Structure formats: C-alpha cells, structure tokens
Amino acid sequence: MAGMQKIKQKRDSLARFLLYVLGHRPDEFGLVPDEDGFVPFKELVQALSEEDGWKNVREAAIRDLKVGPDADDFEITDKAVRAAPAATQLAPPLYEWTQAPRLLYHAARNKGYPVILEKGLMPTGQRPFVILADTPDMALRVGRRRD
C-alpha cells in the first residue's frame, strides 16, 4: 500500500510541476510554446532532464497524466502537450512587451553558425520567429538541447 501512495505522490508532483512549467513560466525553462500554447514533447522532456528531481521523466509519464485526476489539466496531441486553458495563467499574447535588454543571445547549431554569419538570424522550421535569451546561461541551456 505504501508503494501505491508513493507512486500517487510522484504523479501529483509531476502534474503540479508541469502546470507551472507549461501554464505559468515556460520561459523559465527555455521553452517557447507555439501560438496555441503547445510545447513539443521532445523539448519538454529535454528541459525536464535538466532539472534536479525530474531527470528521469519520460513522455509516457506525461501522457499518463491524461488518465486520472489530472486529465482535465492537460491537452495532448501526437507530438505536443499544453496546460489546458482553464489551468493556465498564460493569456494571449503569451509574453508582455518590455524594454529589450542591451544584449540578447541566440543558441545556434554548429552547422548553422556560418549561415547566420553570412545571412543573419532568420526563423527556420515551423516557428515564424527566432528564439532569443536575455542571459548567456539560458542560451547555452537551450543550445545544448539542439546541438
């Protein structure tokens, strides 16, 4: 019986932590939700693996949250997850406009760096924007996930 209680506690902790990550402060973890608030599983799992206590969380554990008491707190597609709109404090627009810092940093892949030097930063892939960080540490954290 104690083993079941421990599993329930881990599941509840994961659900609360993911609500914070996805629904309140994805930027704190170097995550950029798409326009609908979804974060790809791959990026989320990589971000979690950088956090103490969450290194072993896999996609399956996140998907399991849809079966049980936390089912209404998350929406899941084939490749992404988001906090349900009723469980989030993010509202469009996701981020407020503020005065930009003097320096911004970008995590470029090694093979893309020469292209950036030649042509400048441009959106690639599915996102119509470039991800920038206000600290070198956050840029390195995001960069390590990609290259």
OpenMM code with the backbone's topology and positions (N, CA, C; nanometers):
from openmm import Vec3, app, unit

residues = "MET ALA GLY MET GLN LYS ILE LYS GLN LYS ARG ASP SER LEU ALA ARG PHE LEU LEU TYR VAL LEU GLY HIS ARG PRO ASP GLU PHE GLY LEU VAL PRO ASP GLU ASP GLY PHE VAL PRO PHE LYS GLU LEU VAL GLN ALA LEU SER GLU GLU ASP GLY TRP LYS ASN VAL ARG GLU ALA ALA ILE ARG ASP LEU LYS VAL GLY PRO ASP ALA ASP ASP PHE GLU ILE THR ASP LYS ALA VAL ARG ALA ALA PRO ALA ALA THR GLN LEU ALA PRO PRO LEU TYR GLU TRP THR GLN ALA PRO ARG LEU LEU TYR HIS ALA ALA ARG ASN LYS GLY TYR PRO VAL ILE LEU GLU LYS GLY LEU MET PRO THR GLY GLN ARG PRO PHE VAL ILE LEU ALA ASP THR PRO ASP MET ALA LEU ARG VAL GLY ARG ARG ARG ASP".split()
positions = [
    Vec3(0.0816, -0.1197, 0.0000),
    Vec3(0.0000, 0.0000, 0.0000),
    Vec3(0.0864, 0.1267, 0.0000),
    Vec3(0.1999, 0.1215, 0.0705),
    Vec3(0.2896, 0.2373, 0.0757),
    Vec3(0.3479, 0.2676, -0.0624),
    Vec3(0.3727, 0.1621, -0.1407),
    Vec3(0.4251, 0.1802, -0.2760),
    Vec3(0.3274, 0.2542, -0.3654),
    Vec3(0.1994, 0.2248, -0.3543),
    Vec3(0.0964, 0.2924, -0.4334),
    Vec3(0.0873, 0.4400, -0.3945),
    Vec3(0.1001, 0.4672, -0.2651),
    Vec3(0.0949, 0.6059, -0.2168),
    Vec3(0.2121, 0.6855, -0.2724),
    Vec3(0.3297, 0.6245, -0.2771),
    Vec3(0.4489, 0.6918, -0.3290),
    Vec3(0.4331, 0.7224, -0.4786),
    Vec3(0.3778, 0.6287, -0.5532),
    Vec3(0.3540, 0.6492, -0.6965),
    Vec3(0.2555, 0.7638, -0.7166),
    Vec3(0.1484, 0.7668, -0.6364),
    Vec3(0.0488, 0.8740, -0.6461),
    Vec3(0.1130, 1.0092, -0.6146),
    Vec3(0.1991, 1.0138, -0.5140),
    Vec3(0.2660, 1.1390, -0.4784),
    Vec3(0.3560, 1.1875, -0.5913),
    Vec3(0.4302, 1.0954, -0.6544),
    Vec3(0.5171, 1.1334, -0.7666),
    Vec3(0.4338, 1.1864, -0.8830),
    Vec3(0.3236, 1.1200, -0.9105),
    Vec3(0.2353, 1.1624, -1.0199),
    Vec3(0.1778, 1.3008, -0.9912),
    Vec3(0.1307, 1.3216, -0.8669),
    Vec3(0.0754, 1.4522, -0.8294),
    Vec3(0.1816, 1.5614, -0.8374),
    Vec3(0.3027, 1.5309, -0.7942),
    Vec3(0.4126, 1.6280, -0.8018),
    Vec3(0.4445, 1.6625, -0.9468),
    Vec3(0.4475, 1.5610, -1.0320),
    Vec3(0.4744, 1.5850, -1.1742),
    Vec3(0.3649, 1.6728, -1.2338),
    Vec3(0.2400, 1.6443, -1.2022),
    Vec3(0.1292, 1.7239, -1.2561),
    Vec3(0.1404, 1.8697, -1.2117),
    Vec3(0.1681, 1.8933, -1.0843),
    Vec3(0.1818, 2.0312, -1.0349),
    Vec3(0.3004, 2.1016, -1.1014),
    Vec3(0.4119, 2.0308, -1.1136),
    Vec3(0.5302, 2.0902, -1.1745),
    Vec3(0.5040, 2.1234, -1.3219),
    Vec3(0.4400, 2.0336, -1.3938),
    Vec3(0.4113, 2.0588, -1.5351),
    Vec3(0.3116, 2.1734, -1.5528),
    Vec3(0.2166, 2.1864, -1.4613),
    Vec3(0.1254, 2.3009, -1.4693),
    Vec3(0.2028, 2.4310, -1.4541),
    Vec3(0.3019, 2.4317, -1.3667),
    Vec3(0.3849, 2.5505, -1.3515),
    Vec3(0.4669, 2.5754, -1.4784),
    Vec3(0.5323, 2.4704, -1.5268),
    Vec3(0.6189, 2.4834, -1.6444),
    Vec3(0.5385, 2.5254, -1.7668),
    Vec3(0.4303, 2.4550, -1.7950),
    Vec3(0.3535, 2.4784, -1.9178),
    Vec3(0.2537, 2.5929, -1.9069),
    Vec3(0.1977, 2.6113, -1.7887),
    Vec3(0.0895, 2.7076, -1.7762),
    Vec3(0.1254, 2.8401, -1.7135),
    Vec3(0.2454, 2.8492, -1.6566),
    Vec3(0.2809, 2.9727, -1.5886),
    Vec3(0.4137, 3.0310, -1.6357),
    Vec3(0.5202, 2.9493, -1.6431),
    Vec3(0.6525, 3.0021, -1.6727),
    Vec3(0.7344, 2.9150, -1.7684),
    Vec3(0.6867, 2.8885, -1.8884),
    Vec3(0.7693, 2.8098, -1.9809),
    Vec3(0.9026, 2.8774, -2.0118),
    Vec3(0.9044, 3.0096, -2.0107),
    Vec3(1.0279, 3.0833, -2.0392),
    Vec3(1.1361, 3.0560, -1.9369),
    Vec3(1.0980, 3.0283, -1.8143),
    Vec3(1.1942, 2.9990, -1.7087),
    Vec3(1.2730, 2.8708, -1.7378),
    Vec3(1.2176, 2.7867, -1.8236),
    Vec3(1.2804, 2.6588, -1.8576),
    Vec3(1.3293, 2.6567, -2.0022),
    Vec3(1.3328, 2.7731, -2.0653),
    Vec3(1.3815, 2.7828, -2.2021),
    Vec3(1.2857, 2.7227, -2.3031),
    Vec3(1.1572, 2.7206, -2.2712),
    Vec3(1.0567, 2.6643, -2.3610),
    Vec3(0.9750, 2.7763, -2.4235),
    Vec3(0.9432, 2.7596, -2.5510),
    Vec3(0.8619, 2.8579, -2.6208),
    Vec3(0.7416, 2.7839, -2.6801),
    Vec3(0.6249, 2.7988, -2.6169),
    Vec3(0.5055, 2.7335, -2.6717),
    Vec3(0.4702, 2.7911, -2.8081),
    Vec3(0.4020, 2.7096, -2.8900),
    Vec3(0.3548, 2.7610, -3.0179),
    Vec3(0.2373, 2.8557, -2.9921),
    Vec3(0.1771, 2.9074, -3.0974),
    Vec3(0.0705, 3.0072, -3.0811),
    Vec3(-0.0510, 2.9530, -3.0061),
    Vec3(-0.0662, 2.8212, -3.0010),
    Vec3(-0.1768, 2.7604, -2.9280),
    Vec3(-0.1372, 2.7150, -2.7877),
    Vec3(-0.0119, 2.7396, -2.7489),
    Vec3(0.0342, 2.7046, -2.6151),
    Vec3(0.0957, 2.5663, -2.6027),
    Vec3(0.1115, 2.4939, -2.7141),
    Vec3(0.1677, 2.3592, -2.7100),
    Vec3(0.3202, 2.3627, -2.7125),
    Vec3(0.3803, 2.2700, -2.6391),
    Vec3(0.5253, 2.2510, -2.6368),
    Vec3(0.5523, 2.1086, -2.6840),
    Vec3(0.6414, 2.0897, -2.7808),
    Vec3(0.6737, 1.9535, -2.8251),
    Vec3(0.7255, 1.8677, -2.7093),
    Vec3(0.6824, 1.7414, -2.7063),
    Vec3(0.7271, 1.6503, -2.6019),
    Vec3(0.8790, 1.6448, -2.5933),
    Vec3(0.9444, 1.6398, -2.7089),
    Vec3(1.0898, 1.6276, -2.7106),
    Vec3(1.1551, 1.7432, -2.6351),
    Vec3(1.1106, 1.8651, -2.6612),
    Vec3(1.1678, 1.9815, -2.5938),
    Vec3(1.1347, 1.9814, -2.4449),
    Vec3(1.0120, 1.9424, -2.4092),
    Vec3(0.9721, 1.9395, -2.2690),
    Vec3(1.0532, 1.8372, -2.1910),
    Vec3(1.0674, 1.7173, -2.2456),
    Vec3(1.1433, 1.6126, -2.1775),
    Vec3(1.2893, 1.6546, -2.1618),
    Vec3(1.3458, 1.7195, -2.2643),
    Vec3(1.4838, 1.7669, -2.2539),
    Vec3(1.4969, 1.8736, -2.1455),
    Vec3(1.4000, 1.9647, -2.1381),
    Vec3(1.4045, 2.0692, -2.0349),
    Vec3(1.3912, 2.0071, -1.8958),
    Vec3(1.3036, 1.9087, -1.8811),
    Vec3(1.2869, 1.8428, -1.7517),
    Vec3(1.4129, 1.7684, -1.7107),
    Vec3(1.4826, 1.7119, -1.8078),
    Vec3(1.6039, 1.6362, -1.7762),
    Vec3(1.7142, 1.7252, -1.7186),
    Vec3(1.7012, 1.8546, -1.7342),
    Vec3(1.7986, 1.9490, -1.6803),
    Vec3(1.7662, 1.9914, -1.5376),
    Vec3(1.6497, 1.9511, -1.4887),
    Vec3(1.6045, 1.9928, -1.3559),
    Vec3(1.6260, 1.8825, -1.2535),
    Vec3(1.6829, 1.9180, -1.1394),
    Vec3(1.7016, 1.8216, -1.0313),
    Vec3(1.5666, 1.7627, -0.9916),
    Vec3(1.5628, 1.6330, -0.9782),
    Vec3(1.4412, 1.5642, -0.9378),
    Vec3(1.3499, 1.5248, -1.0523),
    Vec3(1.3777, 1.5716, -1.1719),
    Vec3(1.2903, 1.5435, -1.2866),
    Vec3(1.3680, 1.4832, -1.4031),
    Vec3(1.4897, 1.4403, -1.3813),
    Vec3(1.5770, 1.3908, -1.4879),
    Vec3(1.5245, 1.2648, -1.5564),
    Vec3(1.4461, 1.1847, -1.4851),
    Vec3(1.4008, 1.0572, -1.5407),
    Vec3(1.2587, 1.0608, -1.5957),
    Vec3(1.1990, 1.1771, -1.6059),
    Vec3(1.0630, 1.1868, -1.6594),
    Vec3(1.0674, 1.1643, -1.8100),
    Vec3(0.9824, 1.0769, -1.8571),
    Vec3(0.9733, 1.0451, -1.9997),
    Vec3(0.8355, 1.0847, -2.0532),
    Vec3(0.8233, 1.0848, -2.1836),
    Vec3(0.6976, 1.1212, -2.2483),
    Vec3(0.5816, 1.0364, -2.1974),
    Vec3(0.6053, 0.9085, -2.1755),
    Vec3(0.4985, 0.8185, -2.1302),
    Vec3(0.4413, 0.8637, -1.9959),
    Vec3(0.5252, 0.9103, -1.9054),
    Vec3(0.4765, 0.9566, -1.7752),
    Vec3(0.3887, 1.0800, -1.7907),
    Vec3(0.4233, 1.1657, -1.8857),
    Vec3(0.3430, 1.2855, -1.9115),
    Vec3(0.2093, 1.2459, -1.9740),
    Vec3(0.2138, 1.1548, -2.0692),
    Vec3(0.0896, 1.1073, -2.1319),
    Vec3(-0.0021, 1.0390, -2.0308),
    Vec3(0.0564, 0.9710, -1.9324),
    Vec3(-0.0230, 0.9026, -1.8299),
    Vec3(-0.1057, 1.0000, -1.7462),
    Vec3(-0.0684, 1.1262, -1.7440),
    Vec3(-0.1453, 1.2238, -1.6671),
    Vec3(-0.2852, 1.2442, -1.7254),
    Vec3(-0.3047, 1.2070, -1.8510),
    Vec3(-0.4366, 1.2198, -1.9134),
    Vec3(-0.5345, 1.1133, -1.8646),
    Vec3(-0.4835, 1.0170, -1.7902),
    Vec3(-0.5686, 0.9127, -1.7340),
    Vec3(-0.5639, 0.9288, -1.5825),
    Vec3(-0.6647, 0.9860, -1.5268),
    Vec3(-0.6653, 1.0042, -1.3829),
    Vec3(-0.7183, 1.1402, -1.3432),
    Vec3(-0.6918, 1.1798, -1.2195),
    Vec3(-0.7498, 1.3033, -1.1666),
    Vec3(-0.6997, 1.4312, -1.2345),
    Vec3(-0.5855, 1.4248, -1.3012),
    Vec3(-0.5291, 1.5440, -1.3663),
    Vec3(-0.5649, 1.5527, -1.5144),
    Vec3(-0.6536, 1.4666, -1.5607),
    Vec3(-0.6837, 1.4564, -1.7035),
    Vec3(-0.7278, 1.5894, -1.7643),
    Vec3(-0.8032, 1.6684, -1.6906),
    Vec3(-0.8549, 1.7938, -1.7453),
    Vec3(-0.7530, 1.9075, -1.7428),
    Vec3(-0.6402, 1.8863, -1.6769),
    Vec3(-0.5396, 1.9922, -1.6659),
    Vec3(-0.4463, 2.0014, -1.7863),
    Vec3(-0.4460, 1.8980, -1.8711),
    Vec3(-0.3535, 1.8938, -1.9842),
    Vec3(-0.4256, 1.8560, -2.1122),
    Vec3(-0.3739, 1.9089, -2.2234),
    Vec3(-0.4199, 1.8692, -2.3563),
    Vec3(-0.2996, 1.8147, -2.4305),
    Vec3(-0.3185, 1.6996, -2.4941),
    Vec3(-0.2082, 1.6290, -2.5577),
    Vec3(-0.2428, 1.5974, -2.7022),
    Vec3(-0.1462, 1.6213, -2.7921),
    Vec3(-0.1577, 1.5797, -2.9319),
    Vec3(-0.0553, 1.4691, -2.9543),
    Vec3(-0.0365, 1.4292, -3.0784),
    Vec3(0.0614, 1.3249, -3.1084),
    Vec3(0.2024, 1.3637, -3.0654),
    Vec3(0.2371, 1.4920, -3.0800),
    Vec3(0.3758, 1.5328, -3.0572),
    Vec3(0.3945, 1.6425, -2.9538),
    Vec3(0.2849, 1.6923, -2.8949),
    Vec3(0.2988, 1.8072, -2.8062),
    Vec3(0.1985, 1.8018, -2.6916),
    Vec3(0.2228, 1.8877, -2.5930),
    Vec3(0.1378, 1.8967, -2.4750),
    Vec3(0.1249, 2.0428, -2.4341),
    Vec3(0.0130, 2.0750, -2.3715),
    Vec3(-0.0043, 2.2082, -2.3140),
    Vec3(-0.0895, 2.1976, -2.1892),
    Vec3(-0.0789, 2.2985, -2.1045),
    Vec3(-0.1708, 2.3087, -1.9919),
    Vec3(-0.3048, 2.3508, -2.0506),
    Vec3(-0.4109, 2.2891, -2.0052),
    Vec3(-0.5445, 2.3253, -2.0543),
    Vec3(-0.5686, 2.4731, -2.0254),
    Vec3(-0.6388, 2.5421, -2.1153),
    Vec3(-0.6624, 2.6856, -2.0945),
    Vec3(-0.7198, 2.7191, -1.9570),
    Vec3(-0.8042, 2.6328, -1.9015),
    Vec3(-0.8628, 2.6594, -1.7695),
    Vec3(-0.7597, 2.6455, -1.6573),
    Vec3(-0.6479, 2.5770, -1.6842),
    Vec3(-0.5464, 2.5522, -1.5809),
    Vec3(-0.4236, 2.6400, -1.5978),
    Vec3(-0.4273, 2.7347, -1.6881),
    Vec3(-0.3095, 2.8156, -1.7170),
    Vec3(-0.3319, 2.9615, -1.6809),
    Vec3(-0.2229, 3.0307, -1.6569),
    Vec3(-0.2300, 3.1748, -1.6370),
    Vec3(-0.1716, 3.2495, -1.7559),
    Vec3(-0.1346, 3.1755, -1.8593),
    Vec3(-0.0849, 3.2398, -1.9800),
    Vec3(-0.2052, 3.2844, -2.0619),
    Vec3(-0.2018, 3.4053, -2.1054),
    Vec3(-0.3105, 3.4559, -2.1875),
    Vec3(-0.2500, 3.5216, -2.3098),
    Vec3(-0.3125, 3.5068, -2.4256),
    Vec3(-0.2585, 3.5722, -2.5441),
    Vec3(-0.2533, 3.7224, -2.5232),
    Vec3(-0.1476, 3.7925, -2.5628),
    Vec3(-0.0218, 3.7342, -2.6058),
    Vec3(0.0501, 3.6680, -2.4882),
    Vec3(0.1300, 3.5662, -2.5190),
    Vec3(0.1943, 3.4888, -2.4150),
    Vec3(0.2899, 3.5721, -2.3308),
    Vec3(0.3538, 3.6694, -2.3920),
    Vec3(0.4531, 3.7487, -2.3210),
    Vec3(0.4245, 3.8965, -2.3418),
    Vec3(0.4436, 3.9731, -2.2378),
    Vec3(0.4236, 4.1170, -2.2483),
    Vec3(0.5439, 4.1809, -2.3159),
    Vec3(0.5191, 4.2885, -2.3864),
    Vec3(0.6288, 4.3636, -2.4476),
    Vec3(0.6967, 4.4452, -2.3391),
    Vec3(0.8266, 4.4416, -2.3371),
    Vec3(0.9049, 4.5186, -2.2412),
    Vec3(1.0240, 4.5797, -2.3134),
    Vec3(1.0952, 4.6639, -2.2427),
    Vec3(1.2177, 4.7202, -2.2984),
    Vec3(1.3179, 4.6066, -2.3180),
    Vec3(1.3710, 4.5948, -2.4366),
    Vec3(1.4663, 4.4875, -2.4658),
    Vec3(1.5974, 4.5107, -2.3909),
    Vec3(1.6604, 4.4027, -2.3449),
    Vec3(1.7918, 4.4172, -2.2816),
    Vec3(1.8937, 4.4669, -2.3839),
    Vec3(2.0025, 4.5183, -2.3351),
    Vec3(2.1072, 4.5682, -2.4245),
    Vec3(2.1644, 4.4582, -2.5122),
    Vec3(2.1787, 4.3383, -2.4558),
    Vec3(2.2304, 4.2241, -2.5299),
    Vec3(2.1308, 4.1094, -2.5251),
    Vec3(2.1155, 4.0429, -2.6380),
    Vec3(2.0351, 3.9216, -2.6460),
    Vec3(2.1225, 3.8114, -2.7032),
    Vec3(2.0920, 3.6880, -2.6685),
    Vec3(2.1738, 3.5739, -2.7087),
    Vec3(2.0885, 3.4737, -2.7842),
    Vec3(2.1527, 3.4033, -2.8771),
    Vec3(2.0835, 3.3022, -2.9567),
    Vec3(2.1654, 3.1735, -2.9543),
    Vec3(2.0968, 3.0622, -2.9403),
    Vec3(2.1629, 2.9319, -2.9406),
    Vec3(2.1629, 2.8770, -3.0825),
    Vec3(2.2732, 2.8926, -3.1517),
    Vec3(2.2847, 2.8466, -3.2900),
    Vec3(2.3480, 2.7079, -3.2952),
    Vec3(2.3000, 2.6263, -3.3857),
    Vec3(2.3640, 2.4967, -3.4085),
    Vec3(2.4989, 2.5205, -3.4758),
    Vec3(2.5911, 2.4284, -3.4540),
    Vec3(2.7247, 2.4423, -3.5140),
    Vec3(2.7175, 2.4542, -3.6652),
    Vec3(2.6361, 2.3703, -3.7283),
    Vec3(2.6297, 2.3744, -3.8754),
    Vec3(2.5559, 2.4984, -3.9268),
    Vec3(2.4734, 2.5620, -3.8429),
    Vec3(2.4009, 2.6813, -3.8853),
    Vec3(2.4755, 2.8104, -3.8614),
    Vec3(2.5780, 2.8054, -3.7809),
    Vec3(2.6513, 2.9262, -3.7446),
    Vec3(2.7085, 3.0002, -3.8659),
    Vec3(2.7754, 2.9316, -3.9600),
    Vec3(2.8274, 3.0041, -4.0771),
    Vec3(2.7164, 3.0721, -4.1586),
    Vec3(2.6011, 3.0097, -4.1669),
    Vec3(2.4884, 3.0690, -4.2408),
    Vec3(2.4394, 3.1948, -4.1695),
    Vec3(2.4343, 3.1905, -4.0369),
    Vec3(2.3923, 3.3077, -3.9599),
    Vec3(2.4908, 3.4221, -3.9804),
    Vec3(2.6198, 3.3902, -3.9819),
    Vec3(2.7196, 3.4950, -4.0043),
    Vec3(2.7038, 3.5580, -4.1421),
    Vec3(2.6671, 3.4766, -4.2393),
    Vec3(2.6538, 3.5257, -4.3770),
    Vec3(2.5214, 3.5988, -4.4000),
    Vec3(2.4109, 3.5414, -4.3525),
    Vec3(2.2782, 3.5943, -4.3862),
    Vec3(2.2031, 3.6576, -4.2696),
    Vec3(2.2525, 3.6381, -4.1471),
    Vec3(2.1836, 3.6907, -4.0295),
    Vec3(2.0847, 3.5897, -3.9728),
    Vec3(2.0274, 3.6237, -3.8608),
    Vec3(1.9294, 3.5360, -3.7970),
    Vec3(1.7971, 3.5419, -3.8717),
    Vec3(1.7427, 3.4248, -3.8985),
    Vec3(1.6131, 3.4153, -3.9656),
    Vec3(1.5369, 3.2980, -3.9050),
    Vec3(1.4037, 3.3080, -3.8991),
    Vec3(1.3251, 3.1947, -3.8498),
    Vec3(1.3430, 3.0736, -3.9404),
    Vec3(1.3443, 2.9566, -3.8799),
    Vec3(1.3513, 2.8323, -3.9563),
    Vec3(1.2500, 2.7350, -3.8981),
    Vec3(1.2198, 2.6313, -3.9702),
    Vec3(1.1279, 2.5298, -3.9196),
    Vec3(0.9854, 2.5799, -3.9141),
    Vec3(0.9138, 2.5349, -3.8128),
    Vec3(0.7715, 2.5646, -3.8017),
    Vec3(0.7410, 2.6968, -3.7330),
    Vec3(0.8379, 2.7540, -3.6640),
    Vec3(0.8129, 2.8768, -3.5895),
    Vec3(0.8462, 2.9992, -3.6744),
    Vec3(0.7585, 3.0987, -3.6715),
    Vec3(0.7822, 3.2194, -3.7509),
    Vec3(0.8649, 3.3238, -3.6763),
    Vec3(0.9464, 3.2807, -3.5813),
    Vec3(1.0255, 3.3726, -3.5028),
    Vec3(1.1563, 3.3066, -3.4633),
    Vec3(1.2478, 3.3867, -3.4105),
    Vec3(1.3772, 3.3391, -3.3633),
    Vec3(1.3759, 3.3448, -3.2106),
    Vec3(1.4232, 3.2394, -3.1468),
    Vec3(1.4266, 3.2358, -3.0014),
    Vec3(1.5539, 3.3056, -2.9524),
    Vec3(1.5348, 3.4047, -2.8673),
    Vec3(1.6470, 3.4788, -2.8091),
    Vec3(1.6388, 3.4675, -2.6575),
    Vec3(1.7526, 3.4746, -2.5926),
    Vec3(1.7584, 3.4679, -2.4465),
    Vec3(1.8226, 3.5953, -2.3945),
    Vec3(1.7865, 3.6319, -2.2724),
    Vec3(1.8448, 3.7535, -2.2162),
    Vec3(1.9691, 3.7260, -2.1323),
    Vec3(2.0042, 3.5969, -2.1173),
    Vec3(2.1283, 3.5631, -2.0473),
    Vec3(2.2044, 3.4575, -2.1276),
    Vec3(2.3360, 3.4589, -2.1196),
    Vec3(2.4138, 3.3557, -2.1890),
    Vec3(2.3819, 3.2158, -2.1360),
    Vec3(2.3536, 3.2045, -2.0057),
    Vec3(2.3229, 3.0738, -1.9477),
    Vec3(2.1983, 3.0118, -2.0098),
    Vec3(2.0927, 3.0928, -2.0290),
    Vec3(1.9705, 3.0397, -2.0887),
    Vec3(1.9945, 3.0023, -2.2344),
    Vec3(2.0711, 3.0815, -2.3078),
    Vec3(2.1020, 3.0482, -2.4469),
    Vec3(2.1797, 2.9172, -2.4546),
    Vec3(2.2760, 2.8981, -2.3649),
    Vec3(2.3519, 2.7717, -2.3623),
    Vec3(2.2616, 2.6550, -2.3260),
    Vec3(2.1711, 2.6753, -2.2326),
    Vec3(2.0796, 2.5689, -2.1916),
    Vec3(1.9930, 2.5252, -2.3098),
    Vec3(1.9382, 2.6201, -2.3814),
    Vec3(1.8553, 2.5883, -2.4976),
    Vec3(1.9425, 2.5274, -2.6072),
    Vec3(2.0610, 2.5812, -2.6269),
    Vec3(2.1504, 2.5314, -2.7308),
    Vec3(2.1936, 2.3883, -2.7099),
    Vec3(2.2174, 2.3516, -2.5852),
    Vec3(2.2585, 2.2125, -2.5559),
    Vec3(2.1508, 2.1112, -2.5935),
    Vec3(2.0268, 2.1542, -2.5920),
    Vec3(1.9175, 2.0634, -2.6299),
    Vec3(1.9174, 2.0362, -2.7798),
    Vec3(1.9706, 2.1284, -2.8553),
    Vec3(1.9619, 2.1188, -3.0011),
    Vec3(2.0888, 2.0715, -3.0677),
    Vec3(2.2019, 2.0873, -3.0017),
    Vec3(2.3280, 2.0515, -3.0673),
    Vec3(2.4306, 2.0110, -2.9634),
] * unit.nanometer
topology = app.Topology()
chain = topology.addChain("A")
for resn in residues:
    res = topology.addResidue(resn, chain)
    for name in ("N", "CA", "C"):
        topology.addAtom(name, app.Element.getBySymbol(name[0]), res)
